[in-house]
């Protein structure tokens, strides 16, 4: 991000993420003209390839930080849809999606994008500390009912787990646009991720070779 974003966020008394989210929310699906592959740390699902890297398509001299921010949010949602599709292709129906952790409660734009891209209602866990709550559930099971806990993780989850009343439902007109963008995402996903063009891996190999030659020790 350019320095003016940080300065503007500070002036407004919000975090950079909040500043970018507010402006990114003003765009309609497809309006940024951008599409990204969110492989900044490789791809863990479904390609399981750590040698892949990120990609951003559609940038111009007029591209704004909030547009890139939105494209990156959308890319994570497309990646999630790719995982859901993989479940369906394997005979496992994923009819409901639950978002956990603190981020779903902080970034409404992200949750609406997830709902629109997956065309599913996104339900939000009430706890911001989901891993800690899960650990507490297993602790309650370890203690057992006789000592004030529960005899199964299913019972513990039913008693200790909470879902917020508010949920994010897909907006039909947004779903239609994201279906088209997902088709383009899939083309990029398969081209760069399934051997159509291994340029990401070749670039990484050249980078490592140059680094080794610069510092052979």
Secondary structure, DSSP 4 states (H G I P E B T S, - for coil): --HHHHHHHHHHTS-HHHHHHHHHTTSPTTTT--EEE--TT-B-SSS-BTT---EEE---TT--HHHHHHHHHHHHHHHHHHHHHHHHHTT-----EEE-SSHHHH-HHHHHHHHHHHTS-EEEES-S-HHHHHHHHHHHHHH-GGGTS-SSHHHHHHHH--EEEEEE---HHHHHHHHHHHHHHHHHHHHHHSSS--HHHHHHHHHHHHHHHH---
